[in-house]
Amino acid sequence: MDTPASGSSTSDTSVDWTDALALQLEWHWDNQVRPRLDGLTDAEYLWEPVTPSWSIRPRRPGVPGQVGTGPFAIDFADPIPEPPPVTTIAWRIGHLLVGVFGERNARYFRGPPVDYVSNIYLGTAAEALDQLDEYYGRWMAGVRGLDQAGLATRCREPGFETDSMAALILHIHREIIHHCAEVALLRDLYLHVEHSEAGLP
């Protein structure tokens, strides 16, 4: 089994914490996440494993619970229903783009302002993956630009202002790995459901 490159420690036992934190996500992204997203089709992107699911869908005049600007909207409700709705790959990627990468890139790494209400949601898998690659690249460049002092600086997360940037990065990487695992599972489910419905083994 391939393992992450161990470039974060040296013979004098010092640790390059910037490298260690970056590798936590970089290795997983390059070896698991991004290869699993290759070839994502629009049918998979928008597939609803149960009805109804939360998704990204063409804007429907007069229908409540649509969030965003542009021709597509993301489903949302406040408070979130119980049990929480099952979400599509499109919804999960939309959440990664806005609530995980986008808001943090804007807050810390000079990214464009992003929020759920004003975001322009993307209706195709190709567009969504292009934007995901862009936002991931900005995040990783920002993380790798932090030195030891930068990692120790308190972050500016509302409600978590006393946490360090290192703690924030660990949290964001956990979120990304978690949501991307959900996306991979949805791809597997889609494949097997399609084969089953077509009478294939």
C-alpha positions in Angstrom: 0.0 0.0 0.0 1.3 3.4 -0.9 2.0 5.7 2.0 2.5 9.5 2.3 6.1 10.7 1.7 7.8 11.4 4.9 9.3 14.8 4.1 8.3 16.4 7.4 11.0 15.3 9.7 14.8 15.7 9.7 17.7 13.9 11.4 17.8 16.5 14.2 14.3 15.5 15.2 12.8 18.9 14.3 9.5 18.8 12.4 8.4 20.9 9.5 4.8 21.4 10.7 3.8 23.3 7.5 4.9 20.3 5.4 3.2 17.8 7.7 -0.1 19.6 7.7 0.0 20.1 3.9 0.8 16.5 3.3 -2.1 15.4 5.4 -4.4 16.5 2.6 -2.1 16.6 -0.4 -1.3 12.9 -0.3 -5.0 11.9 0.2 -6.1 14.3 -2.5 -3.6 13.2 -5.1 -3.8 9.4 -4.4 -7.5 9.0 -3.5 -9.8 11.9 -3.8 -9.0 13.4 -7.2 -8.6 10.0 -9.0 -12.0 9.0 -7.6 -13.6 12.1 -9.2 -12.1 11.6 -12.6 -14.8 10.9 -15.2 -17.7 12.1 -13.0 -20.7 12.5 -15.3 -23.6 14.9 -15.0 -25.9 12.0 -14.3 -23.8 10.9 -11.3 -23.4 14.5 -10.2 -27.1 15.1 -10.0 -28.3 11.6 -9.1 -30.7 11.5 -6.1 -30.2 8.2 -4.2 -33.5 8.8 -2.4 -36.5 11.0 -3.1 -36.4 13.7 -2.2 -32.7 14.5 -1.8 -31.1 17.9 -1.4 -29.3 18.8 -4.6 -28.3 21.6 -7.0 -31.1 22.1 -9.5 -32.4 24.6 -12.0 -34.0 27.5 -10.3 -37.8 27.1 -9.9 -39.8 30.3 -9.6 -41.8 30.5 -6.4 -40.3 27.4 -4.8 -39.0 28.0 -1.2 -35.7 26.7 0.0 -33.6 27.7 -3.0 -30.3 29.4 -2.2 -27.8 31.1 -4.4 -27.8 33.3 -7.5 -27.7 32.4 -11.2 -29.7 29.7 -13.1 -29.0 27.0 -10.5 -29.8 26.9 -6.8 -28.8 24.7 -3.9 -31.5 23.2 -1.6 -31.4 24.4 1.9 -33.7 24.9 5.0 -33.2 26.6 8.3 -33.5 24.8 10.7 -32.3 21.7 8.9 -35.0 19.0 8.9 -34.8 15.9 11.1 -33.6 13.5 10.0 -31.2 15.6 7.8 -31.9 15.1 4.0 -29.7 12.8 2.0 -27.6 14.9 -0.4 -26.4 14.4 -3.9 -22.8 14.7 -5.1 -23.6 18.1 -6.5 -24.8 19.3 -3.1 -21.7 17.9 -1.4 -19.3 19.5 -3.8 -21.3 22.8 -3.5 -20.8 22.6 0.2 -17.1 22.0 -0.2 -16.8 24.9 -2.6 -18.6 27.4 -0.4 -18.6 26.3 3.2 -15.2 24.6 3.4 -12.8 25.9 0.8 -14.4 29.1 -0.4 -15.1 30.9 2.9 -11.7 30.0 4.3 -9.9 31.0 1.1 -11.7 34.4 1.3 -10.9 34.8 5.0 -7.3 33.8 5.0 -5.8 33.6 1.6 -7.2 36.5 -0.4 -9.8 34.5 -2.2 -13.0 36.1 -3.6 -15.8 36.6 -1.2 -18.0 33.5 -1.0 -21.3 32.7 0.8 -24.2 30.4 0.4 -26.7 33.1 -0.5 -24.8 34.9 -3.2 -22.8 32.0 -4.7 -23.4 31.0 -8.3 -23.9 27.2 -8.2 -22.8 25.0 -11.0 -25.1 22.7 -12.9 -22.5 20.4 -14.5 -19.9 18.0 -13.1 -17.1 19.4 -15.3 -17.7 23.0 -14.1 -17.8 21.9 -10.5 -14.6 19.9 -10.7 -12.8 22.8 -12.4 -13.8 25.1 -9.6 -13.0 22.5 -6.9 -9.4 22.2 -8.4 -9.1 25.9 -8.3 -10.2 26.3 -4.7 -8.1 23.4 -3.6 -5.1 24.9 -5.2 -5.6 28.3 -3.5 -6.1 26.6 -0.1 -2.9 24.5 -0.4 -0.8 27.4 -1.6 -2.1 29.3 1.4 -1.3 26.5 3.8 2.2 26.0 2.4 2.8 29.8 2.7 2.4 29.7 6.5 5.5 29.4 8.6 5.7 28.3 12.3 4.6 31.7 13.5 1.7 31.8 11.1 0.5 28.3 12.2 0.6 29.5 15.8 -1.4 32.6 15.1 -5.0 32.6 16.3 -7.5 32.1 13.5 -10.5 34.4 12.9 -13.2 31.7 12.8 -16.4 33.1 14.4 -16.8 31.4 17.8 -13.3 29.8 17.6 -11.1 32.9 17.7 -8.8 31.4 20.3 -7.9 28.4 18.1 -4.7 28.5 16.1 -4.4 28.4 12.4 -2.9 24.9 12.7 -6.0 23.7 14.5 -8.2 25.3 11.8 -6.2 23.5 9.1 -6.5 20.2 10.8 -10.3 20.7 11.1 -10.7 21.8 7.4 -8.7 18.8 6.2 -10.9 16.4 8.3 -14.0 18.0 6.7 -12.6 17.7 3.2 -11.6 14.0 3.7 -15.0 13.3 5.3 -17.1 14.9 2.5 -15.0 13.4 -0.3 -15.5 10.0 1.2 -19.2 10.6 1.0 -18.9 11.6 -2.6 -16.9 8.4 -3.4 -19.6 6.3 -1.7 -22.3 8.0 -3.8 -20.4 7.1 -6.9 -20.2 3.5 -5.9 -23.9 3.4 -5.1 -24.8 5.0 -8.4 -22.7 2.4 -10.3 -24.3 -0.6 -8.6 -27.8 0.8 -8.7 -27.4 1.5 -12.5 -26.1 -2.1 -13.1 -28.8 -3.6 -11.0 -31.6 -1.7 -12.8 -30.0 -2.7 -16.2 -29.9 -6.4 -15.1 -26.1 -6.4 -15.2 -23.9 -8.4 -12.7 
